[in-house]
């Protein structure tokens, strides 16, 4: 029938359109362990296809004892660029030929570009977070910001915030040398305080503009966790960001919502850090709207 013929033609057409890998197709990816859960491949492959770029992006789950072999493979193949996630954001530093100023400040890398065999490291997490804030129309200029946690994500976010914020207070369970080191290199005031001192945290949040939660507290499968005891810690004009995106609404964000505060989870940061990486590699802007559709963020 005509309907059947049209279906067959459409199916063949779709199959032809999907088969675009050639001998010239370039390769990008992300290296971490574990990493199969990542939606970075969906994000970047959507962008490549939409812009007509003959490249693909894969996830490389690499054991730590094979990490050096991966770097060698990246140079030889060559892989045009790749993202780096836990546990390799710091370890990769010794394998790189050059660092961007942002990566030097953070002493961590999540994006690598292969420039004719020279591996250049960059960090896009912090810039991605700032762009997510801009999308929310949050004005971070000369503001007081409280950060929970002092891991790799916090380090990148604080480094990016130093160009805008007035005061940054980092709360963590243990001492971190990078806070003092970064404080000496930046004009912004950065202070490290103990996460056990809940009264100090409550006092700092009284006049803070933004609270950023960067730890894994509240992440699947431990969704009952929250570093803020109750909503009395949250002032009525506070913005709240939790970089966790699974679940989409952590207990902290539920507290913020119940108090009527503006808040966001980590989806925006993931999206925009990917966009920064994409532009670092290709020189082109990521088609954000199309990527959001593919990730069901719209």
Kinemage of the C-alpha trace (Angstrom):
@kinemage 1
@onewidth
@group {chain A} dominant
@subgroup {mainchain}
@vectorlist {calphas} color= white
{ca unk a 1} P 0.000 0.000 0.000
{ca unk a 2} L 0.989 3.644 -0.306
{ca unk a 3} L 1.217 3.929 3.480
{ca unk a 4} L 3.567 0.930 3.658
{ca unk a 5} L 5.717 2.276 0.821
{ca unk a 6} L 6.030 5.656 2.545
{ca unk a 7} L 6.995 3.930 5.808
{ca unk a 8} L 9.721 1.909 4.061
{ca unk a 9} L 11.086 4.995 2.286
{ca unk a 10} L 11.083 6.978 5.536
{ca unk a 11} L 12.815 4.112 7.387
{ca unk a 12} L 15.501 3.810 4.692
{ca unk a 13} L 15.979 7.587 4.693
{ca unk a 14} L 16.365 7.648 8.456
{ca unk a 15} L 18.906 4.813 8.275
{ca unk a 16} L 20.932 6.647 5.619
{ca unk a 17} L 20.870 9.900 7.619
{ca unk a 18} L 22.118 8.148 10.777
{ca unk a 19} L 25.067 6.447 9.018
{ca unk a 20} L 27.467 9.384 8.838
{ca unk a 21} L 30.714 7.906 10.187
{ca unk a 22} L 33.490 7.900 7.579
{ca unk a 23} L 37.233 7.406 7.420
{ca unk a 24} L 37.591 11.125 8.155
{ca unk a 25} L 35.386 11.179 11.266
{ca unk a 26} L 37.199 12.683 14.252
{ca unk a 27} L 37.072 11.296 17.776
{ca unk a 28} L 36.374 12.981 21.120
{ca unk a 29} L 35.441 11.445 24.452
{ca unk a 30} L 35.393 11.477 28.215
{ca unk a 31} L 37.700 9.435 30.465
{ca unk a 32} L 36.765 8.500 34.015
{ca unk a 33} L 35.880 5.548 36.215
{ca unk a 34} L 32.950 4.997 36.354
{ca unk a 35} L 31.545 6.994 33.426
{ca unk a 36} L 28.913 4.935 31.583
{ca unk a 37} L 26.175 6.939 33.340
{ca unk a 38} L 27.374 10.214 31.763
{ca unk a 39} L 25.160 12.139 29.358
{ca unk a 40} L 28.170 13.963 27.880
{ca unk a 41} L 28.111 11.681 24.785
{ca unk a 42} L 24.482 12.613 24.105
{ca unk a 43} L 25.276 16.292 24.609
{ca unk a 44} L 28.289 16.507 22.308
{ca unk a 45} L 27.040 14.130 19.620
{ca unk a 46} L 23.839 16.165 19.371
{ca unk a 47} L 25.935 19.307 18.893
{ca unk a 48} L 28.187 17.667 16.270
{ca unk a 49} L 25.212 16.365 14.293
{ca unk a 50} L 23.259 19.627 14.451
{ca unk a 51} L 26.251 21.682 13.270
{ca unk a 52} L 27.280 19.126 10.623
{ca unk a 53} L 30.671 18.462 12.253
{ca unk a 54} L 32.180 15.110 11.217
{ca unk a 55} L 33.128 14.020 14.741
{ca unk a 56} L 31.839 11.598 17.384
{ca unk a 57} L 32.134 11.537 21.185
{ca unk a 58} L 32.464 8.355 23.265
{ca unk a 59} L 32.759 7.413 26.935
{ca unk a 60} L 36.030 5.742 27.964
{ca unk a 61} L 35.808 3.902 31.290
{ca unk a 62} L 39.482 3.392 32.157
{ca unk a 63} L 40.967 1.656 35.196
{ca unk a 64} L 43.588 3.684 37.067
{ca unk a 65} L 46.445 1.305 36.183
{ca unk a 66} L 45.666 1.861 32.476
{ca unk a 67} L 45.354 5.656 32.624
{ca unk a 68} L 48.892 6.319 31.305
{ca unk a 69} L 48.152 3.990 28.377
{ca unk a 70} L 45.010 5.976 27.616
{ca unk a 71} L 47.011 9.214 27.395
{ca unk a 72} L 49.475 7.550 25.021
{ca unk a 73} L 46.556 6.306 22.928
{ca unk a 74} L 45.019 9.794 22.882
{ca unk a 75} L 48.216 11.194 21.357
{ca unk a 76} L 48.681 8.388 18.822
{ca unk a 77} L 45.149 7.837 17.476
{ca unk a 78} L 44.815 10.891 17.716
{ca unk a 79} L 41.816 11.749 19.882
{ca unk a 80} L 41.052 15.391 19.030
{ca unk a 81} L 39.994 16.211 22.572
{ca unk a 82} L 38.493 14.693 25.687
{ca unk a 83} L 36.862 15.490 28.986
{ca unk a 84} L 38.262 14.210 32.276
{ca unk a 85} L 36.185 13.287 35.306
{ca unk a 86} L 36.784 11.573 38.641
{ca unk a 87} L 39.232 10.287 39.689
{ca unk a 88} L 41.610 11.797 37.098
{ca unk a 89} L 41.080 15.599 37.214
{ca unk a 90} L 44.294 16.152 39.208
{ca unk a 91} L 46.241 13.069 38.163
{ca unk a 92} L 46.157 14.158 34.511
{ca unk a 93} L 48.202 17.311 35.240
{ca unk a 94} L 51.518 15.441 35.010
{ca unk a 95} L 50.657 14.138 31.533
{ca unk a 96} L 49.854 17.484 29.907
{ca unk a 97} L 52.083 19.806 27.893
{ca unk a 98} L 50.311 23.073 28.688
{ca unk a 99} L 47.618 24.500 30.984
{ca unk a 100} L 45.247 27.418 30.487
{ca unk a 101} L 45.338 30.152 33.190
{ca unk a 102} L 42.074 28.774 34.655
{ca unk a 103} L 43.521 25.271 34.954
{ca unk a 104} L 46.734 26.625 36.516
{ca unk a 105} L 44.717 28.451 39.169
{ca unk a 106} L 42.606 25.369 39.961
{ca unk a 107} L 45.439 22.842 39.539
{ca unk a 108} L 42.784 20.572 38.035
{ca unk a 109} L 41.652 19.784 34.493
{ca unk a 110} L 38.400 18.498 33.028
{ca unk a 111} L 38.986 19.342 29.348
{ca unk a 112} L 41.942 18.457 27.117
{ca unk a 113} L 42.595 19.573 23.541
{ca unk a 114} L 45.018 17.668 21.324
{ca unk a 115} L 46.792 20.347 19.278
{ca unk a 116} L 48.894 18.301 16.816
{ca unk a 117} L 50.175 16.039 19.586
{ca unk a 118} L 50.401 18.776 22.253
{ca unk a 119} L 47.878 18.175 25.035
{ca unk a 120} L 46.456 21.404 26.464
{ca unk a 121} L 44.470 21.236 29.720
{ca unk a 122} L 41.548 23.481 30.619
{ca unk a 123} L 38.888 23.561 33.358
{ca unk a 124} L 35.301 24.375 32.381
{ca unk a 125} L 33.360 23.425 35.544
{ca unk a 126} L 33.542 26.847 37.180
{ca unk a 127} L 32.764 28.781 34.007
{ca unk a 128} L 29.873 26.388 33.402
{ca unk a 129} L 28.510 27.150 36.858
{ca unk a 130} L 28.752 30.909 36.255
{ca unk a 131} L 26.899 30.568 32.936
{ca unk a 132} L 24.149 28.562 34.657
{ca unk a 133} L 23.805 31.408 37.191
{ca unk a 134} L 23.625 33.937 34.364
{ca unk a 135} L 20.793 31.968 32.782
{ca unk a 136} L 18.936 32.360 36.102
{ca unk a 137} L 19.743 36.109 36.020
{ca unk a 138} L 21.654 35.841 39.292
{ca unk a 139} L 24.029 38.789 39.659
{ca unk a 140} L 27.135 37.529 41.479
{ca unk a 141} L 29.084 40.802 41.260
{ca unk a 142} L 30.484 41.898 44.645
{ca unk a 143} L 28.352 39.385 46.519
{ca unk a 144} L 28.989 37.236 49.587
{ca unk a 145} L 28.886 33.548 48.677
{ca unk a 146} L 28.960 30.470 50.914
{ca unk a 147} L 30.289 27.192 49.496
{ca unk a 148} L 29.751 23.792 51.125
{ca unk a 149} L 32.610 21.404 50.381
{ca unk a 150} L 36.151 21.890 49.097
{ca unk a 151} L 36.624 19.126 46.533
{ca unk a 152} L 37.478 19.430 42.849
{ca unk a 153} L 34.130 20.931 41.833
{ca unk a 154} L 34.274 23.507 44.631
{ca unk a 155} L 37.816 24.429 43.632
{ca unk a 156} L 36.780 25.133 40.034
{ca unk a 157} L 33.670 27.067 41.062
{ca unk a 158} L 35.547 29.206 43.605
{ca unk a 159} L 38.259 29.982 41.038
{ca unk a 160} L 35.617 31.231 38.608
{ca unk a 161} L 33.781 33.175 41.338
{ca unk a 162} L 36.915 35.092 42.357
{ca unk a 163} L 36.475 37.280 39.256
{ca unk a 164} L 33.054 38.449 40.465
{ca unk a 165} L 32.352 37.836 44.151
{ca unk a 166} L 33.382 40.025 47.067
{ca unk a 167} L 33.638 37.370 49.799
{ca unk a 168} L 33.693 33.582 49.485
{ca unk a 169} L 33.423 31.423 52.592
{ca unk a 170} L 34.208 27.741 52.076
{ca unk a 171} L 32.940 25.283 54.675
{ca unk a 172} L 34.614 21.869 54.772
{ca unk a 173} L 35.198 19.047 57.243
{ca unk a 174} L 38.992 19.107 56.796
{ca unk a 175} L 41.737 21.607 55.999
{ca unk a 176} L 42.458 22.331 52.326
{ca unk a 177} L 45.693 24.111 51.322
{ca unk a 178} L 44.268 25.276 48.000
{ca unk a 179} L 41.945 27.760 49.722
{ca unk a 180} L 44.851 29.737 51.200
{ca unk a 181} L 46.900 29.389 48.011
{ca unk a 182} L 44.063 30.696 45.851
{ca unk a 183} L 43.373 33.485 48.327
{ca unk a 184} L 46.952 34.731 47.843
{ca unk a 185} L 46.545 34.802 44.053
{ca unk a 186} L 43.150 36.522 43.855
{ca unk a 187} L 41.721 39.907 44.802
{ca unk a 188} L 38.582 38.306 46.226
{ca unk a 189} L 38.562 37.299 49.917
{ca unk a 190} L 38.384 33.506 50.364
{ca unk a 191} L 38.020 32.019 53.857
{ca unk a 192} L 37.996 28.382 54.959
{ca unk a 193} L 35.855 27.427 57.959
{ca unk a 194} L 34.930 24.155 59.634
{ca unk a 195} L 31.694 22.508 58.587
{ca unk a 196} L 31.320 21.360 62.188
{ca unk a 197} L 30.818 24.984 63.271
{ca unk a 198} L 27.105 25.201 62.508
{ca unk a 199} L 26.596 28.475 64.369
{ca unk a 200} L 29.219 30.181 62.201
{ca unk a 201} L 27.545 28.761 59.102
{ca unk a 202} L 24.167 30.050 60.245
{ca unk a 203} L 25.629 33.517 60.875
{ca unk a 204} L 27.337 33.624 57.461
{ca unk a 205} L 24.117 32.642 55.716
{ca unk a 206} L 22.204 35.533 57.311
{ca unk a 207} L 23.561 38.016 54.773
{ca unk a 208} L 24.854 35.717 52.006
{ca unk a 209} L 23.600 36.158 48.444
{ca unk a 210} L 24.214 32.580 47.306
{ca unk a 211} L 24.690 29.171 48.910
{ca unk a 212} L 26.447 26.525 46.776
{ca unk a 213} L 26.376 22.855 47.795
{ca unk a 214} L 29.247 20.978 46.080
{ca unk a 215} L 29.508 17.734 48.087
{ca unk a 216} L 27.859 14.375 47.318
{ca unk a 217} L 25.540 14.713 50.333
{ca unk a 218} L 22.008 14.217 49.033
{ca unk a 219} L 23.069 12.308 45.924
{ca unk a 220} L 21.547 8.967 44.898
{ca unk a 221} L 21.250 6.587 46.667
{ca unk a 222} L 21.578 8.644 49.909
{ca unk a 223} L 18.871 11.179 49.101
{ca unk a 224} L 17.973 11.901 52.753
{ca unk a 225} L 21.271 13.679 53.375
{ca unk a 226} L 21.459 17.466 53.827
{ca unk a 227} L 24.192 19.651 55.329
{ca unk a 228} L 21.676 22.370 56.268
{ca unk a 229} L 19.640 21.246 59.332
{ca unk a 230} L 16.490 23.270 58.572
{ca unk a 231} L 15.133 26.266 56.700
{ca unk a 232} L 15.968 28.678 59.539
{ca unk a 233} L 19.509 28.729 58.102
{ca unk a 234} L 18.236 30.204 54.829
{ca unk a 235} L 17.612 33.951 54.678
{ca unk a 236} L 14.554 35.132 52.723
{ca unk a 237} L 16.560 36.504 49.763
{ca unk a 238} L 19.151 33.720 49.523
{ca unk a 239} L 19.764 31.914 46.214
{ca unk a 240} L 20.530 28.190 46.562
{ca unk a 241} L 22.496 26.012 44.133
{ca unk a 242} L 23.166 22.297 44.523
{ca unk a 243} L 25.478 20.849 41.853
{ca unk a 244} L 23.866 17.402 42.259
{ca unk a 245} L 21.504 16.510 39.396
{ca unk a 246} L 20.470 13.012 40.488
{ca unk a 247} L 18.014 13.421 42.120
{ca unk a 248} L 16.874 16.585 40.383
{ca unk a 249} L 15.647 17.972 43.693
{ca unk a 250} L 17.812 17.250 46.730
{ca unk a 251} L 16.610 17.721 50.286
{ca unk a 252} L 18.437 21.073 50.346
{ca unk a 253} L 16.569 22.273 47.260
{ca unk a 254} L 13.291 21.102 48.787
{ca unk a 255} L 14.032 23.318 51.807
{ca unk a 256} L 14.742 26.235 49.473
{ca unk a 257} L 11.537 25.635 47.502
{ca unk a 258} L 9.418 25.413 50.645
{ca unk a 259} L 10.844 28.767 51.769
{ca unk a 260} L 10.069 30.315 48.364
{ca unk a 261} L 13.710 30.872 47.406
{ca unk a 262} L 15.265 30.826 43.944
{ca unk a 263} L 17.258 27.617 43.409
{ca unk a 264} L 18.871 25.372 40.803
{ca unk a 265} L 20.343 21.891 40.604
{ca unk a 266} L 23.487 20.779 38.752
{ca unk a 267} L 21.964 20.255 35.292
{ca unk a 268} L 22.756 23.789 34.136
{ca unk a 269} L 26.375 23.535 35.268
{ca unk a 270} L 26.805 20.204 33.439
{ca unk a 271} L 25.271 21.649 30.285
{ca unk a 272} L 27.330 24.838 30.226
{ca unk a 273} L 30.639 23.257 31.246
{ca unk a 274} L 30.075 20.983 28.239
{ca unk a 275} L 29.411 24.031 26.089
{ca unk a 276} L 32.690 25.619 27.249
{ca unk a 277} L 34.586 22.406 26.425
{ca unk a 278} L 32.892 22.194 23.015
{ca unk a 279} L 33.937 25.741 22.095
{ca unk a 280} L 37.478 25.158 23.424
{ca unk a 281} L 37.806 22.206 21.017
{ca unk a 282} L 35.907 23.377 17.945
{ca unk a 283} L 35.835 27.164 18.098
{ca unk a 284} L 32.065 26.957 17.642
{ca unk a 285} L 29.190 27.665 20.025
{ca unk a 286} L 27.266 24.642 21.230
{ca unk a 287} L 23.603 24.756 20.045
{ca unk a 288} L 22.247 24.939 23.593
{ca unk a 289} L 18.551 24.745 22.681
{ca unk a 290} L 19.005 21.580 20.608
{ca unk a 291} L 21.140 19.947 23.292
{ca unk a 292} L 18.552 20.776 25.962
{ca unk a 293} L 15.900 19.053 23.864
{ca unk a 294} L 18.013 15.914 23.470
{ca unk a 295} L 18.645 15.812 27.222
{ca unk a 296} L 14.957 16.562 27.947
{ca unk a 297} L 15.919 19.703 29.854
{ca unk a 298} L 13.244 21.807 28.141
